[in-house]
Amino acid sequence: MPSPLIDRISVELGAQEPWPKDAKLFQPYEVEQILLPDNANCLAVQAFLKMCNLDFQVEPRANAEAMSPTGKVPFIKVGRFVTAELEGVVQFINGKGISLTGKLEDDQKADMRAYMSLVRNVIEVAELYICWVDKETYSEVTSVRHGSVYPWPLNHLQNYEKRRQVIKKLKALDWYYKTLPEVLQEVEICCEALSVRLDNKSYFFDEGPTELDALIFGHLFTILTTPLPKNDLAEIVRRHPSLISLVQKVEIQYFKKDSKLEK
């Protein structure tokens, strides 16, 4: 895996080149393969790129996770440079002089980073728990979709290894032994905090959309539109109309769709 020094050099070199029209965003197949947490993160990066008015093409790959320099999706290929995950993409694009936070004060940027951390440490972790620990969801959705691109018996081996990795992470974060109601309570508290901070505004900051709005859109839109055996996460999100309004605004403005979400 590349070192931080190599990553920094790559970002600096990439910043010297113009944004190409054939930039590609790699992710798993949406219809048959991708899972809730990965779909959310891929959609967040897509939203961020659209907010920056940058052209890109989505390139689905069965082995996108293995292709990624960090082992996580999505990742983008811009000319000779490859950068993964929202934080890496934001840093790479900022190096080109393109930023959604240029007008923010330092305390606003710190505030933004804190809420992004909250989303990652609660909502994304809850998505992992639902997909890989909740037995009904794992049996009916996760194992089928994650293993769909592999032949038997490799599909079972891949599912076993991925589940082992996720459970190890959840144990390290003290989430594995939580009950489902405890997980849902964490998400409820997080959504309440986000809703209070948004305060019925169009975006979290008056200066316009930032990577925080892109991240929240990615996760909440995916939660609201992903069929699961239990709709507990979606029900929690729907109790916060201001968050639904944010999701609808981003969907309509940047994905050029009439929102089908209901408040």
Phi, psi and omega in degrees: 000136185301147178281161177303325179296316180295319178300317182294318178297319180298317179298316182294319178292318180297329181294340183279349183254145178292157179289123182278160178281346182254028175300142184236140174248118183262135180204167176294167177295132184288314190290315190248348192237312194297144179256166185310307182297318180292319179299318180298315181291323177294319180292325178297317179293319176301316180297317180298315180298321179292321177297329178275359179060043180251135179284144175198160175240137177277126180242101178287138177219136179298327183252032184302321181298318180290332179284335186293140178294340178253357184079011180230155179248155002272174167222154181245148174244114182240103186062239180269000190248141180238129181223137186244152172068159186302314182299317179294320179294316179300314180298317180298315182288323176301326179296341177269006180083013179253121184214142174266356185242013184300330182270358182278146172285165182301321181290329176291320178295321177295320177298316179299314181297324180295318180287328174296320177297322178299315179299315181293319186278348179240296187294314180294321179293322177296322177298318177298317180299311181300316185287322190248343181252318178298117189298319182293315179294318179298315184292316188271335186237299191299307184296326181289311185287313182296325182270359189294334185267002181245145175285158174288139003265010182298328180301319180291322180293319179295319178297317181298315183292317179296318180296322178298317180296316181294316180297321177300317178295315181296324177294318180296331180268002182062035177251340188297323184269005174291150172277163179301316177301324178294320177297315181295325177295321176300318180293320178299315180296319179297312181296324177296317179296318179294319181295318178296317180294321180293319173055043176063017175278166179294317178225172184292336178232140183297337182290347178129183183291148176230181177298337175296314178298321179296317181296314181294319176303311182305313183286314185288321177298318181294318177300318184287337188245359181265120178290125177227158178303325176242139180256028186300314181297316180296322179297322178295313181299320183292347176280001183234086186303326181294325177290321177298319179298320177298314180299315180297319182297314180294318180300314183288315187285323188251340179250004173054042179235149169284120185298135178258006180279144178250141178284000000 
